[in-house]
Amino acid sequence: MALPASGQQISADQISNEFGRNATGNSMSLGDYRLTQSVGSLSFNGIDSGVPTSGEIKFSDFHGKRLNVVVDFHTGGQESRQNAKSRYNNNSVTVIGGFRGKKEAGSKILIHVNKTIGSAKGSQNNVALRTGGWDSDVALSVDVGSSGRLYGAGGDGGEGSDSFSDSGSNNATSGGNGTSALGIEHEETAVNIQSGGRIRCGFGGGGGGSGARQVDSGADRSACGGGGGGGAGLPAGNGGDRGRRRSGNEDEVTTGFDGGAGQLEENGEGGSGGNNADEAFGGSGGRGGDPSESPQNGNGGSPGDGSSAGSAGANGSAIRRSNGNIVVDITNAGDLTGDTSATGVA
């Protein structure tokens, strides 16, 4: 538990039990806790906020104070699909002051992100970093530093409509959904984004284009749809496959073009539909989404062949909550892109 609140009696033993003793372990001086320390891009003035770093220090300065423990997502290289509680359990932590080992109950736990972490494709519930579950009396925060990046994955582009020149065409497919960046699973959590830090959703893939068919007395011409573009994210969405001829005479069908792959910050463009003798024009695929453009539906062919274009995938979320009772207090001095109220974390 945190130390007793203001107005309650507080003892030297309570303070040393919370924060530990100095290196000798034989005595405790309040002056030992008058410190400054940096961890990653975080600066600590006092062993907890409000404890003096110079001048007079007294027992009353420790009312309501907690041990501070930083969970390390600020050293090493790029990662994906991480769980902060697992990282804590594996002892990748820094205890402020260094006078004792970590403890969970009643502590202030700071999940410090100052590198890049990506998500995984699939369900929008997939997140790059999840907090994990903590004791109810933990004061939890996610602190994204100036070099911190949390990205959802981009959705793949949809496939363009194939052509079956003897029996019509099949439908294009929809773009994949983007996934999400941060998953909050602790009942009350603060999220602090420093200038330059980023929490960004993954963006949806574009829908595939539909086919076209032109029939007259001299010819039966078909054209396939183009693939949808991939959405931006980490990993980014792949471009969708172009539509292809599946049966019939080679000369009667023209294929479309593949959609472009997304990138970390940019979408992929939709592929063009096939052009058969300037008579049948397959629909182009829709572009994928990115921070400046929404993902697009695929386009219809002309003249239509009865197939349908694919819909755009949905964007993921910047922040998701494991349930509707989770309270998140966001302080954003950086880049927060995407929805912050969706529920479901995986």
VORO-631258 format. One record per residue: z negated, y negated, x of N, C-alpha, C, O in turn; residue in one letter. Coordinates in steps of 0.05 Angstrom, whole numbers, padded with zeros to 5 digits, always signed. Example, Ala and Ser with C-alpha at 12.3 -4.5 7.8 and 13.67 -1.06 7.14 Angstrom:
BEGIN
-00156+00114+00264-00156+00090+00246-00156+00066+00264-00169+00066+00285A/-00142+00045+00257-00143+00021+00273-00157-00001+00258-00161-00023+00268S/
***
This chain:
BEGIN
+00000+00024+00017+00000+00000+00000+00000-00025+00017-00009-00024+00040M/+00010-00047+00006+00008-00073+00020-00021-00080+00022-00038-00070+00008A/-00027-00098+00041-00055-00107+00044-00064-00122+00019-00048-00132+00003L/-00091-00124+00015-00101-00136-00010-00090-00164-00014-00085-00179+00005P/-00087-00172-00039-00076-00198-00046-00096-00220-00042-00120-00215-00037A/-00086-00244-00043-00104-00268-00040-00127-00267-00059-00124-00260-00083S/-00151-00275-00049-00175-00274-00065-00191-00249-00063-00214-00248-00072G/-00179-00228-00051-00193-00203-00047-00202-00201-00018-00190-00213+00000Q/-00223-00186-00013-00234-00182+00014-00214-00166+00030-00202-00147+00020Q/-00211-00174+00056-00193-00159+00074-00208-00155+00100-00222-00172+00109I/-00204-00131+00112-00219-00124+00136-00200-00120+00160-00176-00117+00157S/-00212-00120+00184-00196-00114+00208-00185-00086+00207-00162-00082+00216A/-00200-00067+00197-00190-00040+00196-00166-00038+00177-00146-00024+00184D/-00166-00052+00155-00143-00051+00137-00118-00063+00151-00096-00052+00148Q/-00122-00084+00166-00099-00097+00180-00089-00078+00201-00064-00074+00203I/-00106-00066+00217-00097-00048+00238-00085-00022+00227-00067-00011+00239S/-00095-00013+00204-00083+00011+00192-00055+00005+00182-00038+00023+00184N/-00051-00019+00173-00024-00026+00163-00004-00030+00186+00018-00019+00185E/-00012-00045+00206+00007-00053+00227+00003-00038+00253+00020-00040+00271F/-00018-00023+00256-00024-00009+00281-00039-00027+00301-00044-00050+00296G/-00047-00014+00323-00062-00028+00344-00044-00033+00368-00022-00022+00370R/-00054-00049+00387-00038-00055+00411-00037-00030+00428-00047-00009+00421N/-00023-00034+00451-00017-00010+00468-00042+00004+00478-00042+00028+00482A/-00065-00011+00482-00089+00003+00492-00102+00020+00470-00115+00040+00476T/-00098+00011+00445-00109+00026+00423-00139+00025+00420-00150+00037+00402G/-00152+00010+00438-00181+00009+00438-00192-00015+00424-00216-00016+00417N/-00176-00035+00419-00185-00059+00407-00162-00071+00391-00139-00065+00395S/-00170-00089+00373-00150-00102+00357-00156-00132+00356-00178-00140+00351M/-00135-00147+00363-00138-00176+00361-00116-00187+00342-00093-00178+00344S/-00124-00204+00325-00104-00216+00306-00081-00228+00322-00058-00229+00312L/-00087-00238+00346-00066-00251+00362-00044-00232+00370-00022-00241+00376G/-00049-00206+00370-00028-00186+00376-00005-00187+00356+00018-00180+00362D/-00012-00196+00331+00008-00196+00310+00023-00223+00308+00040-00227+00290Y/+00017-00241+00327+00030-00267+00327+00054-00264+00345+00053-00270+00369R/+00076-00255+00334+00100-00247+00350+00126-00256+00337+00127-00263+00313L/+00147-00255+00353+00174-00258+00343+00190-00234+00353+00185-00224+00375T/+00209-00225+00337+00225-00202+00345+00252-00203+00331+00254-00211+00308Q/+00273-00194+00345+00300-00193+00333+00309-00164+00332+00304-00149+00352S/+00321-00156+00310+00332-00129+00307+00360-00133+00295+00363-00143+00272V/+00381-00126+00310+00408-00132+00300+00411-00161+00296+00406-00177+00315G/+00419-00170+00273+00422-00198+00267+00398-00209+00251+00399-00232+00242S/+00377-00193+00249+00353-00202+00235+00333-00213+00254+00329-00203+00276L/+00319-00235+00246+00298-00247+00263+00272-00246+00247+00271-00252+00223S/+00251-00237+00261+00225-00235+00248+00206-00254+00262+00201-00253+00286F/+00195-00273+00247+00175-00292+00257+00148-00284+00245+00142-00290+00222N/+00132-00271+00262+00108-00259+00253+00112-00230+00246+00135-00222+00240G/+00091-00215+00246+00094-00186+00240+00103-00181+00211+00114-00160+00205I/+00098-00201+00194+00109-00202+00167+00113-00232+00161+00100-00248+00173D/+00130-00238+00142+00135-00266+00136+00109-00280+00127+00094-00269+00111S/+00104-00303+00139+00080-00318+00132+00058-00315+00152+00038-00330+00151G/+00059-00295+00170+00039-00292+00190+00047-00310+00213+00069-00309+00223V/+00028-00327+00223+00035-00347+00243+00046-00335+00269+00037-00313+00277P/+00064-00349+00282+00073-00340+00309+00060-00356+00331+00063-00349+00355T/+00045-00377+00325+00031-00392+00345+00007-00406+00331+00006-00407+00306S/-00011-00417+00347-00033-00432+00336-00054-00413+00323-00055-00389+00330G/-00069-00424+00305-00091-00409+00293-00080-00386+00276-00060-00389+00261E/-00093-00364+00277-00087-00341+00260-00113-00330+00249-00133-00327+00263I/-00114-00324+00223-00139-00316+00210-00134-00294+00190-00111-00288+00183K/-00155-00281+00182-00153-00258+00164-00138-00265+00139-00122-00249+00129F/-00142-00289+00128-00129-00296+00103-00098-00297+00105-00084-00296+00085S/-00088-00300+00130-00059-00300+00134-00046-00273+00128-00022-00270+00125D/-00063-00252+00125-00053-00225+00122-00054-00215+00093-00047-00192+00087F/-00063-00232+00075-00065-00224+00047-00036-00217+00037-00017-00232+00040H/-00034-00193+00025-00008-00185+00013+00014-00177+00032+00036-00173+00024G/+00007-00175+00058+00028-00170+00078+00033-00140+00080+00017-00123+00073K/+00057-00133+00091+00066-00105+00092+00078-00100+00120+00088-00117+00133R/+00076-00074+00127+00091-00065+00151+00121-00068+00145+00130-00061+00124L/+00136-00079+00165+00165-00082+00163+00179-00060+00179+00173-00056+00202N/+00197-00045+00166+00212-00023+00179+00241-00028+00174+00250-00031+00151V/+00257-00029+00195+00286-00034+00193+00301-00007+00197+00297+00007+00216V/+00317-00001+00177+00334+00023+00178+00361+00015+00192+00373-00004+00184V/+00369+00031+00212+00390+00023+00230+00418+00031+00219+00426+00055+00221D/+00432+00011+00209+00461+00013+00205+00474-00010+00219+00494-00021+00210F/+00463-00017+00242+00473-00040+00258+00482-00032+00286+00494-00048+00300H/+00476-00008+00295+00485+00001+00321+00506+00023+00318+00508+00036+00297T/+00522+00027+00338+00543+00048+00338+00568+00039+00324+00571+00016+00316G/+00586+00058+00320+00613+00052+00310+00614+00055+00280+00594+00059+00266G/+00639+00052+00270+00645+00054+00241+00636+00081+00230+00638+00102+00243Q/+00626+00080+00205+00617+00104+00191+00628+00104+00163+00641+00086+00154E/+00622+00126+00149+00630+00128+00120+00610+00144+00105+00597+00163+00117S/+00606+00138+00080+00590+00154+00061+00562+00159+00072+00555+00182+00079R/+00546+00138+00074+00519+00141+00086+00497+00138+00065+00501+00126+00044Q/+00474+00149+00071+00450+00148+00054+00427+00137+00071+00419+00149+00091N/+00416+00114+00062+00396+00100+00078+00370+00116+00079+00357+00116+00100A/+00362+00129+00058+00337+00145+00059+00340+00168+00079+00321+00174+00093K/+00363+00180+00080+00368+00201+00100+00366+00190+00128+00355+00203+00146S/+00377+00166+00132+00375+00154+00158+00346+00148+00166+00338+00152+00189R/+00330+00138+00147+00302+00134+00151+00288+00160+00158+00272+00161+00177Y/+00294+00181+00143+00281+00207+00149+00288+00218+00176+00272+00233+00188N/+00311+00210+00187+00320+00219+00213+00309+00201+00235+00317+00204+00259N/+00291+00182+00228+00278+00165+00247+00296+00145+00261+00290+00136+00283N/+00318+00137+00249+00335+00116+00259+00325+00089+00249+00338+00076+00232S/+00301+00082+00258+00287+00058+00248+00275+00043+00271+00271+00053+00293V/+00269+00018+00265+00252+00001+00283+00229-00009+00267+00232-00021+00246T/+00205-00004+00277+00180-00015+00265+00174-00041+00278+00169-00042+00302V/+00172-00062+00262+00167-00089+00274+00139-00090+00286+00120-00082+00273I/+00138-00100+00310+00113-00100+00326+00111-00076+00344+00102-00079+00367G/+00119-00053+00334+00119-00029+00351+00091-00018+00356+00087-00003+00375G/+00071-00026+00340+00044-00017+00344+00037+00009+00331+00016+00021+00336F/+00055+00020+00315+00051+00045+00301+00078+00057+00294+00099+00045+00298R/+00077+00081+00283+00101+00093+00273+00108+00084+00245+00093+00068+00233G/+00131+00093+00235+00139+00084+00208+00121+00095+00187+00107+00115+00191K/+00120+00082+00164+00108+00093+00140+00124+00082+00117+00135+00060+00118K/+00125+00097+00095+00141+00089+00072+00124+00075+00051+00131+00052+00043E/+00102+00087+00043+00087+00076+00020+00077+00047+00026+00064+00042+00046A/+00084+00029+00008+00075+00002+00010+00089-00015+00030+00082-00039+00033G/+00108-00005+00045+00121-00020+00067+00144-00037+00056+00154-00033+00034S/+00152-00055+00073+00177-00070+00068+00199-00056+00084+00199-00057+00109K/+00218-00044+00070+00240-00029+00083+00265-00046+00082+00274-00054+00060I/+00276-00052+00105+00301-00068+00107+00324-00051+00116+00323-00042+00140L/+00343-00046+00100+00367-00031+00107+00387-00051+00119+00399-00066+00104I/+00389-00050+00145+00405-00071+00159+00432-00061+00167+00435-00043+00183H/+00453-00073+00154+00481-00065+00159+00494-00087+00175+00495-00110+00167V/+00503-00080+00199+00518-00100+00215+00541-00087+00230+00547-00093+00253N/+00554-00068+00215+00578-00055+00224+00594-00047+00199+00585-00053+00177K/+00616-00033+00203+00633-00025+00180+00627+00003+00170+00625+00022+00186T/+00624+00005+00144+00620+00031+00131+00640+00033+00108+00641+00015+00091I/+00655+00054+00107+00674+00059+00086+00665+00080+00066+00645+00094+00070G/+00679+00082+00044+00673+00100+00022+00691+00124+00023+00700+00132+00044S/+00696+00136+00000+00714+00159-00003+00730+00156-00029+00720+00144-00048A/+00754+00166-00029+00770+00165-00054+00759+00184-00075+00743+00202-00069K/+00767+00180-00099+00759+00197-00121+00745+00181-00143+00756+00161-00153G/+00721+00189-00150+00706+00176-00172+00698+00147-00164+00692+00142-00141S/+00699+00129-00184+00690+00102-00179+00660+00102-00171+00651+00082-00160Q/+00645+00123-00177+00617+00124-00170+00613+00128-00140+00591+00123-00129N/+00634+00137-00125+00631+00141-00097+00626+00114-00083+00640+00095-00088N/+00606+00114-00065+00599+00089-00051+00599+00093-00021+00596+00116-00011V/+00603+00071-00006+00601+00072+00023+00573+00077+00032+00568+00094+00050A/+00554+00063+00020+00526+00065+00027+00509+00066+00002+00511+00049-00016L/+00491+00086+00001+00472+00087-00021+00444+00084-00010+00439+00093+00012R/+00427+00071-00025+00400+00066-00015+00384+00092-00014+00366+00094+00003T/+00389+00111-00032+00371+00133-00035+00347+00125-00051+00343+00101-00057G/+00330+00144-00058+00306+00138-00073+00282+00134-00055+00280+00147-00034G/+00264+00116-00062+00241+00108-00046+00216+00108-00064+00218+00107-00088W/+00192+00109-00050+00167+00105-00065+00168+00080-00082+00180+00060-00074D/+00155+00081-00105+00157+00059-00124+00146+00033-00113+00154+00011-00122S/+00127+00034-00094+00114+00010-00084+00127-00001-00058+00117-00019-00046D/+00150+00010-00051+00166+00000-00028+00180-00026-00037+00191-00028-00059V/+00179-00046-00019+00195-00071-00023+00221-00067-00008+00221-00069+00017A/+00242-00061-00022+00268-00053-00009+00288-00076-00009+00291-00090-00029L/+00302-00078+00013+00324-00097+00014+00347-00085+00030+00343-00068+00048S/+00371-00093+00023+00396-00087+00038+00405-00113+00050+00412-00132+00036V/+00405-00115+00077+00411-00140+00091+00437-00136+00107+00437-00121+00127D/+00458-00149+00098+00484-00147+00110+00488-00170+00129+00489-00193+00121V/+00490-00164+00155+00493-00184+00175+00521-00195+00177+00539-00187+00161G/+00525-00214+00195+00551-00228+00197+00574-00209+00205+00597-00216+00200S/+00568-00186+00217+00589-00167+00224+00587-00142+00206+00600-00122+00211S/+00571-00144+00185+00568-00121+00166+00591-00120+00146+00599-00141+00135G/+00601-00097+00141+00624-00092+00123+00619-00067+00107+00616-00045+00118R/+00617-00069+00080+00616-00046+00063+00641-00046+00045+00645-00066+00031L/+00657-00025+00046+00682-00024+00032+00684+00000+00014+00676+00022+00022Y/+00693-00004-00011+00702+00018-00027+00730+00028-00017+00744+00013-00003G/+00737+00052-00026+00764+00063-00018+00785+00053-00038+00779+00048-00062A/+00809+00050-00028+00832+00043-00045+00843+00066-00060+00843+00089-00050G/+00853+00062-00084+00866+00083-00099+00894+00088-00090+00908+00070-00082G/+00903+00113-00092+00931+00120-00085+00950+00110-00106+00943+00108-00130D/+00974+00104-00098+00995+00096-00117+01004+00120-00134+01003+00143-00125G/+01012+00114-00159+01022+00135-00176+01050+00145-00168+01064+00130-00154G/+01058+00168-00177+01084+00180-00171+01105+00169-00190+01100+00167-00214E/+01129+00163-00180+01151+00155-00197+01161+00179-00214+01157+00202-00207G/+01173+00172-00236+01184+00193-00254+01206+00208-00241+01225+00196-00230S/+01204+00235-00242+01226+00252-00234+01248+00253-00255+01243+00247-00278D/+01272+00261-00247+01294+00263-00267+01302+00292-00269+01306+00306-00249S/+01305+00301-00294+01316+00328-00300+01342+00322-00316+01341+00320-00340F/+01364+00320-00302+01388+00309-00314+01398+00326-00337+01413+00317-00354S/+01390+00352-00338+01400+00369-00360+01381+00368-00384+01389+00376-00406D/+01357+00358-00381+01338+00360-00403+01319+00337-00405+01296+00340-00414S/+01327+00313-00396+01310+00290-00398+01293+00287-00373+01299+00299-00352G/+01271+00271-00374+01254+00265-00351+01225+00269-00357+01217+00271-00381S/+01209+00270-00337+01180+00271-00341+01167+00244-00335+01180+00227-00322N/+01143+00241-00344+01130+00215-00341+01121+00210-00313+01114+00228-00298N/+01120+00184-00305+01107+00176-00281+01077+00179-00283+01067+00183-00305A/+01063+00179-00261+01034+00182-00261+01020+00155-00256+01032+00137-00244T/+00996+00153-00264+00980+00128-00260+00970+00126-00232+00967+00146-00218S/+00964+00102-00224+00952+00097-00198+00923+00107-00198+00910+00108-00219G/+00913+00114-00175+00885+00123-00172+00866+00099-00173+00873+00077-00166G/+00842+00104-00182+00821+00083-00183+00810+00078-00155+00808+00096-00138N/+00803+00053-00150+00788+00046-00127+00759+00056-00130+00750+00060-00152G/+00746+00059-00107+00718+00067-00108+00700+00044-00099+00709+00021-00098T/+00675+00049-00093+00655+00027-00092+00642+00025-00065+00644+00043-00048S/+00627+00003-00061+00616-00003-00035+00586+00004-00032+00579+00019-00013A/+00569-00007-00049+00540-00004-00046+00528+00008-00071+00534-00002-00093L/+00512+00028-00068+00498+00041-00090+00468+00037-00088+00456+00044-00069G/+00456+00024-00109+00427+00018-00109+00413+00039-00127+00420+00043-00150I/+00393+00052-00115+00378+00073-00129+00348+00068-00130+00333+00085-00139E/+00339+00045-00121+00311+00037-00122+00307+00016-00143+00324-00002-00146H/+00286+00017-00158+00283+00002-00183+00285-00028-00179+00298-00041-00195E/+00274-00039-00158+00277-00067-00152+00286-00070-00123+00271-00063-00105E/+00310-00081-00119+00322-00083-00092+00334-00110-00089+00348-00120-00106T/+00330-00122-00065+00343-00147-00058+00367-00140-00041+00366-00123-00024A/+00389-00155-00046+00413-00152-00030+00419-00180-00018+00423-00199-00033V/+00419-00182+00009+00423-00207+00022+00448-00205+00040+00449-00187+00057N/+00467-00222+00036+00492-00222+00051+00493-00247+00068+00496-00269+00057I/+00492-00244+00094+00494-00267+00112+00523-00278+00112+00542-00264+00104Q/+00526-00303+00122+00553-00314+00126+00569-00296+00144+00560-00288+00165S/+00593-00289+00135+00610-00270+00150+00607-00242+00141+00625-00225+00146G/+00585-00235+00128+00581-00208+00117+00599-00202+00093+00608-00221+00080G/+00603-00177+00087+00622-00171+00065+00613-00145+00051+00607-00125+00063R/+00613-00147+00024+00611-00123+00007+00635-00125-00012+00637-00143-00028I/+00653-00105-00011+00678-00108-00026+00685-00081-00039+00683-00060-00026R/+00694-00083-00064+00703-00059-00078+00729-00048-00066+00743-00062-00052C/+00734-00023-00072+00761-00012-00067+00779-00019-00091+00770-00021-00114G/+00805-00024-00086+00824-00033-00106+00842-00011-00116+00848+00008-00101F/+00849-00013-00141+00865+00008-00154+00893+00010-00143+00905-00010-00133G/+00905+00033-00145+00933+00037-00138+00952+00030-00160+00944+00030-00184G/+00976+00022-00153+00996+00015-00174+01007+00040-00188+01008+00062-00176G/+01016+00036-00213+01028+00058-00228+01056+00064-00219+01070+00047-00209G/+01064+00089-00223+01092+00097-00216+01112+00086-00237+01105+00083-00260G/+01137+00082-00228+01158+00072-00246+01171+00095-00261+01171+00118-00252G/+01181+00089-00285+01194+00110-00302+01224+00112-00295+01235+00095-00281S/+01236+00133-00306+01264+00138-00300+01283+00124-00319+01275+00111-00338G/+01309+00127-00313+01330+00115-00330+01352+00136-00333+01356+00153-00317A/+01367+00133-00356+01390+00150-00361+01411+00135-00377+01405+00123-00397R/+01435+00136-00367+01458+00123-00380+01479+00144-00386+01488+00158-00368Q/+01486+00147-00411+01505+00167-00420+01529+00153-00434+01525+00138-00452V/+01553+00159-00425+01577+00151-00440+01597+00174-00439+01591+00196-00429D/+01621+00168-00448+01641+00190-00451+01650+00201-00424+01660+00223-00423S/+01646+00185-00403+01656+00194-00377+01634+00203-00358+01641+00215-00337G/+01609+00197-00363+01589+00203-00343+01561+00206-00356+01556+00195-00378A/+01544+00220-00343+01516+00222-00350+01500+00216-00325+01496+00233-00308D/+01490+00191-00323+01477+00182-00298+01447+00179-00303+01438+00168-00323R/+01431+00188-00283+01402+00185-00284+01392+00172-00258+01405+00175-00237S/+01370+00158-00260+01357+00147-00237+01327+00151-00239+01316+00149-00261A/+01314+00157-00217+01285+00162-00217+01269+00137-00212+01280+00117-00202C/+01243+00139-00218+01225+00116-00214+01215+00114-00186+01214+00134-00171G/+01206+00090-00179+01194+00086-00153+01164+00092-00153+01151+00091-00175G/+01152+00098-00130+01124+00103-00128+01107+00078-00128+01117+00057-00120G/+01083+00080-00137+01065+00057-00137+01053+00051-00110+01051+00069-00093G/+01045+00026-00105+01033+00019-00080+01004+00027-00079+00990+00028-00099G/+00994+00032-00055+00966+00039-00051+00948+00014-00052+00957-00008-00045G/+00923+00018-00061+00904-00004-00062+00890-00008-00036+00888+00010-00019G/+00881-00033-00031+00866-00039-00007+00838-00027-00007+00826-00023-00029A/+00828-00020+00016+00801-00009+00018+00798+00007+00044+00816+00007+00061G/+00775+00021+00046+00770+00038+00069+00759+00065+00059+00736+00066+00051L/+00775+00086+00061+00803+00086+00069+00821+00073+00048+00814+00071+00024P/+00844+00063+00057+00863+00051+00038+00878+00072+00023+00880+00095+00031A/+00890+00063+00000+00905+00082-00016+00932+00088-00005+00945+00070+00007G/+00941+00112-00007+00968+00120+00001+00988+00110-00019+00982+00107-00043N/+01013+00105-00010+01034+00099-00029+01042+00123-00045+01041+00146-00035G/+01050+00119-00070+01058+00141-00088+01086+00151-00081+01103+00136-00071G/+01090+00177-00085+01117+00189-00080+01138+00178-00099+01132+00173-00123D/+01162+00175-00090+01184+00167-00107+01191+00190-00125+01185+00214-00120R/+01205+00184-00148+01216+00204-00165+01239+00218-00152+01254+00206-00136G/+01243+00244-00158+01264+00259-00145+01280+00274-00166+01271+00279-00189R/+01305+00282-00159+01321+00299-00176+01309+00327-00176+01304+00338-00155R/+01305+00338-00199+01294+00365-00202+01315+00385-00210+01311+00409-00205R/+01337+00377-00223+01358+00396-00231+01383+00380-00237+01383+00356-00237S/+01405+00394-00241+01430+00381-00247+01447+00375-00223+01440+00383-00201G/+01469+00363-00227+01489+00357-00206+01478+00335-00187+01468+00315-00197N/+01480+00339-00161+01470+00320-00141+01480+00292-00146+01466+00273-00142E/+01506+00290-00155+01518+00264-00158+01508+00249-00183+01513+00225-00186D/+01495+00263-00201+01487+00251-00226+01461+00237-00226+01454+00223-00245E/+01445+00240-00204+01418+00229-00203+01413+00215-00176+01421+00225-00155V/+01401+00192-00178+01392+00178-00153+01362+00177-00153+01349+00172-00174T/+01350+00181-00130+01321+00181-00127+01311+00152-00125+01326+00134-00119T/+01285+00149-00129+01272+00123-00124+01263+00121-00095+01272+00137-00078G/+01245+00102-00090+01234+00098-00063+01203+00100-00065+01190+00093-00085F/+01192+00110-00043+01163+00113-00042+01149+00086-00043+01160+00066-00034D/+01125+00086-00055+01108+00062-00053+01097+00058-00026+01094+00077-00010G/+01090+00033-00019+01078+00026+00007+01048+00033+00007+01034+00031-00013G/+01039+00041+00031+01010+00047+00034+00994+00021+00034+01003+00001+00044A/+00970+00022+00023+00952-00001+00025+00941-00003+00053+00944+00015+00070G/+00927-00025+00059+00913-00029+00084+00885-00037+00077+00877-00039+00054Q/+00869-00042+00098+00841-00050+00094+00839-00074+00076+00822-00075+00058L/+00855-00095+00081+00853-00120+00067+00877-00126+00049+00876-00145+00034E/+00898-00110+00050+00922-00116+00035+00932-00092+00019+00928-00069+00027E/+00946-00098-00002+00957-00077-00019+00983-00067-00008+00996-00079+00009N/+00992-00044-00019+01019-00034-00014+01037-00042-00037+01028-00043-00060G/+01062-00048-00031+01081-00056-00051+01092-00031-00065+01093-00009-00053E/+01099-00034-00091+01111-00012-00105+01139-00007-00095+01154-00025-00087G/+01148+00019-00096+01175+00026-00088+01195+00020-00109+01189+00021-00133G/+01219+00013-00101+01241+00008-00120+01249+00034-00134+01248+00055-00122S/+01259+00031-00158+01271+00054-00172+01299+00059-00162+01311+00042-00149G/+01309+00082-00169+01337+00089-00161+01357+00072-00176+01352+00063-00198G/+01380+00068-00164+01403+00054-00176+01427+00072-00175+01438+00078-00154N/+01435+00080-00199+01458+00099-00201+01482+00084-00211+01486+00078-00235N/+01499+00076-00192+01525+00064-00197+01523+00038-00214+01541+00031-00229A/+01501+00024-00210+01496+00000-00226+01497+00004-00256+01503-00014-00271D/+01491+00029-00264+01491+00036-00292+01464+00045-00302+01456+00039-00325E/+01449+00058-00285+01422+00068-00292+01403+00059-00270+01407+00064-00246A/+01381+00045-00278+01363+00033-00259+01335+00044-00264+01322+00038-00284F/+01325+00060-00245+01297+00070-00248+01277+00047-00245+01283+00027-00231G/+01254+00050-00258+01234+00029-00257+01220+00029-00230+01215+00050-00218G/+01213+00005-00220+01198+00003-00195+01169+00009-00200+01158+00006-00222S/+01156+00019-00179+01127+00024-00180+01112-00003-00179+01122-00022-00169G/+01088-00003-00190+01071-00027-00189+01057-00029-00162+01053-00009-00148G/+01052-00054-00154+01037-00058-00129+01008-00048-00132+00998-00047-00155R/+00996-00042-00110+00967-00036-00110+00951-00062-00110+00962-00084-00107G/+00925-00060-00115+00908-00084-00116+00897-00091-00088+00895-00074-00071G/+00889-00116-00085+00875-00125-00061+00859-00150-00069+00860-00157-00093D/+00845-00163-00051+00828-00185-00059+00842-00208-00073+00830-00223-00088P/+00868-00211-00069+00883-00234-00082+00901-00225-00104+00911-00243-00119S/+00906-00199-00108+00925-00190-00129+00914-00166-00143+00902-00148-00131E/+00917-00165-00170+00908-00143-00186+00928-00120-00183+00952-00125-00180S/+00919-00095-00186+00938-00073-00186+00956-00075-00211+00947-00084-00232P/+00981-00066-00208+01001-00068-00229+01008-00041-00241+01008-00021-00228Q/+01015-00042-00267+01027-00019-00280+01055-00015-00268+01068-00034-00258N/+01065+00010-00270+01092+00015-00263+01111+00002-00283+01103-00004-00305G/+01136+00000-00276+01157-00013-00293+01175+00008-00305+01179+00030-00294N/+01186+00001-00328+01204+00020-00342+01232+00019-00331+01241-00002-00321G/+01246+00041-00333+01274+00042-00325+01292+00031-00347+01284+00026-00369G/+01318+00026-00339+01337+00015-00357+01364+00028-00353+01374+00028-00330S/+01377+00038-00374+01365+00043-00400+01344+00066-00398+01347+00084-00382P/+01325+00065-00415+01303+00084-00414+01313+00113-00419+01332+00117-00433G/+01298+00132-00407+01305+00160-00410+01284+00175-00426+01284+00200-00427D/+01266+00161-00439+01245+00173-00454+01219+00178-00439+01199+00186-00450G/+01219+00173-00412+01195+00176-00397+01178+00151-00397+01188+00129-00405S/+01153+00153-00390+01135+00130-00390+01127+00123-00362+01124+00141-00344S/+01124+00097-00357+01113+00088-00331+01083+00093-00329+01070+00095-00350A/+01073+00095-00305+01044+00099-00301+01028+00074-00301+01038+00052-00294G/+01004+00075-00310+00986+00052-00311+00973+00048-00283+00972+00066-00267S/+00965+00023-00278+00951+00017-00254+00923+00029-00254+00911+00032-00275A/+00914+00037-00230+00886+00046-00228+00867+00022-00230+00874+00000-00224G/+00842+00028-00237+00821+00007-00239+00809+00003-00211+00808+00020-00194A/+00798-00022-00207+00783-00027-00183+00756-00014-00184+00745-00009-00206N/+00745-00008-00161+00717+00001-00160+00698-00022-00163+00705-00043-00173G/+00673-00019-00154+00653-00039-00156+00643-00047-00128+00644-00031-00110S/+00634-00072-00126+00621-00080-00101+00593-00067-00100+00585-00057-00079A/+00578-00069-00122+00551-00058-00123+00549-00042-00149+00556-00051-00171I/+00538-00017-00147+00533-00001-00170+00503+00006-00171+00489+00005-00150R/+00493+00012-00194+00465+00018-00198+00463+00047-00209+00480+00055-00225R/+00443+00061-00201+00441+00089-00210+00435+00091-00240+00442+00111-00252S/+00423+00070-00251+00418+00070-00280+00414+00041-00289+00412+00023-00272N/+00414+00037-00315+00412+00010-00326+00386-00004-00322+00384-00028-00328G/+00365+00010-00313+00339-00002-00308+00336-00015-00280+00316-00028-00275N/+00355-00010-00263+00354-00020-00236+00358-00051-00236+00376-00061-00249I/+00340-00065-00222+00342-00094-00220+00350-00100-00191+00338-00091-00172V/+00372-00116-00188+00382-00124-00162+00382-00154-00160+00394-00168-00177V/+00370-00164-00140+00369-00193-00134+00388-00199-00111+00382-00191-00089D/+00410-00213-00117+00431-00217-00097+00430-00245-00087+00430-00265-00102I/+00430-00248-00060+00432-00273-00046+00457-00271-00029+00458-00256-00010T/+00478-00286-00036+00504-00283-00023+00513-00308-00009+00518-00329-00022N/+00513-00307+00018+00525-00328+00034+00551-00319+00047+00561-00332+00065A/+00560-00295+00039+00584-00284+00052+00606-00278+00031+00613-00296+00016G/+00616-00253+00031+00638-00245+00014+00629-00222-00003+00624-00200+00007D/+00626-00226-00029+00619-00206-00049+00642-00204-00069+00645-00222-00085L/+00658-00183-00067+00682-00180-00084+00680-00155-00101+00680-00133-00090T/+00680-00159-00127+00679-00136-00145+00655-00138-00164+00637-00154-00160G/+00656-00120-00184+00635-00119-00204+00608-00111-00191+00608-00095-00172D/+00586-00121-00202+00560-00115-00191+00541-00103-00212+00517-00100-00207T/+00551-00096-00236+00534-00087-00257+00539-00058-00266+00525-00048-00284S/+00559-00045-00256+00566-00018-00265+00544+00002-00257+00529-00002-00238A/+00542+00023-00273+00522+00044-00267+00535+00070-00259+00558+00076-00267T/+00520+00086-00244+00530+00112-00234+00535+00110-00204+00551+00094-00195G/+00521+00126-00188+00522+00126-00159+00526+00154-00149+00511+00172-00157V/+00545+00158-00132+00550+00184-00119+00557+00181-00090+00561+00201-00076A/
***
